[in-house]
């Protein structure tokens, strides 16, 4: 029986890649673009949540502070 070398699988196409690699060479740029978009989306979510929280808190506390 053949011994399998340690490997991971490409996160895009699921082909075997060496340990330490996330994607194969063909999909590295595509994966980087998806990660960049995901990071931007998460950051916008956090900023939007913070803004919404500030608006809600000021609306709740406005009558109390008057």
Phi, psi and omega in degrees: 000136182285139179272133180275136175281153176298131180204167172240181178239143178302135182284351180259307187250355176069019174280155179292133177229159180298156177301140180094344177267146179263323182226167172282169182298328182292330187248010183298315181292319179297316180295320179297320179294320179294318179296319179296317179295319179296318179297317179297318180296316179296318179297317177297324177297314180295316179295316178298320178295319179296316179297315179298319179297317179297316179297314181295318180295318179293326178290324180285321184276345183302313179293329181290324184279347182282000000 
